[in-house]
Amino acid sequence: MLTAHKIKVLQSLDKKKFRQKYNLFLVEGFKTIRELIGSRFKIVEIFSAKDDEIFSSIDVERISERELKKISFLQNPKDAVAVCELSENQLITNSNFNLVLDGIQDPGNLGTIIRLADWFGIPQIICSDDTADFYNPKVVQASMGSFSRVNIFYTNLPDFLRNSQNENVGTDMLGENIYTADFPKNINLILGNEGNGIRKITEEFLDRKISIPRFGNPTESLNVSIAAGIILGEIFSRKF
């Protein structure tokens, strides 16, 4: 039942400290909610302003459009909101391709990168402890359900890179041209913060640096998620 107390709890889940306190996060829209069926994420309950969707193992509680707007984090709410339990991810130690994020702050960028990883079949994203929380509603929305298929693990990056058997390849404006560089079979592809790039302490563990050459007019830099898409497209184009 959607009580006033429950509405208050759900509204608080836009903040990380309350997601951790209640061990809950929200997923919006039946299209994305369906992605969670059979995944590692447990759906606690679903609230919907429509009653035309059926889940065999989960009851869908009908609520009003007004109530949906109260618990939705979207300006234009979708048809439903699912309340889900957080899942504690474990490191996949034998992944031969990891995306590694060093201080990515924008939730939209993180969500897009998660979606890219899913598209290219990359099983794992390693995040620095200060990278945006992937349970952030904006990340969940931008990933379009891909967060349920990609293992996202937060850790101390220098420790991870020091102990990894993969070759550490980081993005840098002065790095090798991605179109002529050879990419290793086992790789940690490291992407830096939107404004500052890869930190010096992380840079110490790089084996190589790569860059995307500019063909058009000078611009300051590419958006990190766009850069990720270009680099991944080049790496995976060589597999076929």
C-alpha positions in Angstrom: 0.0 0.0 0.0 1.3 3.4 -0.9 1.1 5.2 2.4 2.3 8.7 3.1 5.3 7.2 5.0 6.2 5.0 2.0 5.9 8.0 -0.4 8.4 9.9 1.8 10.8 6.9 1.9 10.6 6.5 -1.9 11.1 10.2 -2.5 14.3 10.0 -0.4 15.9 7.4 -2.6 17.3 10.0 -5.0 20.1 10.4 -2.4 22.8 7.8 -1.9 22.7 7.8 1.9 19.0 6.9 1.9 19.4 4.2 -0.8 22.0 2.7 1.5 19.9 3.2 4.6 16.9 1.4 3.2 18.9 -0.9 0.9 16.5 0.2 -1.9 16.5 2.0 -5.3 13.9 2.8 -7.9 13.5 1.6 -11.5 11.0 3.5 -13.7 9.0 2.3 -16.7 7.7 -1.2 -17.5 10.2 -1.5 -20.4 13.1 -1.2 -18.0 11.4 -3.1 -15.2 11.0 -6.1 -17.5 14.8 -6.1 -17.9 15.2 -7.0 -14.2 13.2 -10.3 -14.5 15.7 -13.1 -14.0 18.5 -10.7 -13.1 20.4 -10.5 -9.8 18.1 -7.6 -8.7 15.1 -8.4 -6.5 12.0 -6.4 -7.2 10.2 -5.7 -3.9 7.0 -4.1 -5.3 5.7 -2.3 -8.4 3.4 0.7 -8.5 1.7 1.5 -11.7 -0.8 4.0 -13.0 -1.8 1.5 -15.7 -3.2 -2.0 -15.1 -2.3 -3.7 -18.4 1.0 -5.2 -17.4 1.2 -8.6 -15.6 4.2 -10.1 -13.8 3.8 -13.7 -12.7 5.7 -13.5 -9.5 5.2 -9.8 -8.4 2.0 -8.0 -7.6 1.5 -4.7 -9.4 -0.3 -2.2 -7.2 -2.5 0.3 -9.1 -2.0 3.9 -8.1 -3.2 7.2 -9.5 -1.3 9.4 -11.9 -1.0 11.9 -9.1 0.6 9.4 -6.8 3.0 8.2 -9.5 4.2 11.8 -10.0 5.0 11.9 -6.2 7.3 8.9 -6.3 8.8 9.4 -9.8 12.1 11.2 -10.3 11.2 12.0 -13.9 9.7 15.3 -15.1 7.3 13.3 -17.2 6.7 10.0 -15.3 6.5 6.8 -17.2 3.8 4.1 -16.5 5.3 2.4 -13.4 7.9 2.5 -10.6 9.5 -0.6 -9.2 11.1 -0.7 -5.8 14.2 -2.9 -5.9 16.8 -4.1 -3.4 20.4 -3.1 -3.8 22.8 -5.9 -4.9 26.3 -6.2 -3.7 28.5 -6.9 -6.7 31.6 -9.0 -6.6 34.7 -8.5 -8.7 35.0 -10.7 -11.7 38.7 -11.6 -11.5 39.1 -13.3 -14.9 37.5 -10.6 -17.2 39.8 -10.0 -20.2 38.1 -6.7 -20.9 37.3 -4.2 -18.2 36.1 -0.6 -18.6 37.7 1.4 -15.8 36.3 4.8 -14.7 38.4 7.2 -12.8 36.2 9.7 -11.1 33.3 10.0 -13.7 30.8 12.3 -12.1 28.0 12.9 -14.5 25.2 10.3 -14.0 24.2 10.6 -17.7 27.7 9.8 -18.8 27.9 6.8 -16.4 24.5 5.5 -17.6 25.6 5.8 -21.3 28.9 4.0 -20.6 27.0 1.2 -18.9 24.8 0.9 -22.0 27.9 0.9 -24.2 29.5 -1.9 -22.2 26.3 -4.0 -22.5 26.1 -3.3 -26.3 29.7 -4.4 -26.9 29.4 -7.4 -24.5 31.9 -6.0 -21.9 31.1 -7.9 -18.7 32.5 -5.5 -16.1 33.0 -1.9 -15.3 35.5 -1.0 -12.5 34.8 2.3 -10.9 36.8 4.5 -8.5 35.2 5.0 -5.2 34.3 8.6 -6.1 32.6 7.7 -9.4 28.9 8.5 -9.5 26.7 5.8 -7.8 25.2 3.6 -10.5 22.0 3.3 -8.4 21.4 7.1 -8.9 18.0 7.4 -10.7 19.6 9.3 -13.6 22.2 6.5 -14.1 19.5 3.8 -14.0 17.4 5.7 -16.5 20.3 6.5 -18.9 21.5 2.9 -18.8 18.0 1.7 -20.1 18.2 -1.6 -18.1 21.8 -2.4 -19.1 22.9 -2.0 -15.4 21.2 -5.4 -14.8 23.6 -7.2 -17.2 26.9 -5.4 -16.5 28.9 -6.1 -13.3 29.7 -2.7 -11.8 32.3 -2.8 -9.1 33.7 0.1 -7.0 37.2 -0.1 -5.6 40.5 1.6 -5.1 41.8 2.0 -8.6 45.5 2.0 -8.0 45.2 -1.2 -6.0 43.1 -2.8 -8.8 45.4 -1.7 -11.6 48.5 -2.7 -9.7 47.2 -6.3 -9.3 45.5 -6.8 -12.6 46.9 -9.1 -15.2 45.4 -7.1 -18.0 47.3 -4.3 -19.8 46.3 -0.9 -18.5 45.4 1.4 -21.5 44.3 5.0 -20.7 43.0 7.9 -22.7 45.2 10.9 -23.1 45.2 13.8 -25.6 48.9 13.0 -26.3 48.4 9.2 -26.6 48.7 6.9 -29.6 46.3 7.3 -32.4 43.5 4.7 -31.8 43.2 4.0 -35.5 46.8 2.9 -35.8 47.5 1.5 -32.3 47.5 -2.2 -31.6 45.2 -3.2 -28.7 46.1 -6.0 -26.4 43.8 -9.1 -26.0 43.5 -8.5 -22.3 42.8 -4.9 -21.5 41.7 -2.4 -18.8 40.4 0.6 -20.8 40.7 3.5 -18.5 38.5 6.7 -18.9 39.2 9.8 -16.8 37.1 12.5 -15.2 35.0 14.8 -17.4 37.0 17.9 -16.6 40.4 16.6 -15.3 41.0 13.4 -17.1 42.9 10.5 -15.5 44.4 11.3 -12.2 48.2 11.3 -11.8 48.1 8.5 -9.2 46.1 6.4 -11.7 48.4 7.4 -14.5 51.3 5.8 -12.8 49.9 2.4 -13.5 49.2 2.9 -17.2 51.1 0.7 -19.6 50.0 2.8 -22.6 48.1 5.9 -23.6 45.7 6.3 -26.5 43.9 9.3 -28.1 41.2 10.0 -30.7 42.7 12.2 -33.5 40.8 15.3 -34.4 39.8 15.6 -38.1 37.6 18.8 -37.9 37.8 22.2 -36.2 39.5 22.5 -32.8 37.4 21.7 -29.8 38.4 21.5 -26.2 37.6 17.8 -25.8 35.1 15.0 -26.5 32.4 14.1 -24.0 33.7 11.0 -22.1 30.8 8.8 -23.1 31.1 9.8 -26.8 34.9 9.1 -26.6 34.1 5.7 -25.0 31.8 4.8 -27.9 34.4 5.8 -30.5 37.2 3.8 -28.9 35.1 0.7 -28.3 33.8 0.9 -31.8 37.4 0.9 -33.1 38.5 -1.9 -30.8 35.6 -4.2 -31.6 35.6 -3.5 -35.4 38.9 -5.4 -35.5 37.3 -8.5 -34.1 35.2 -9.1 -37.3 
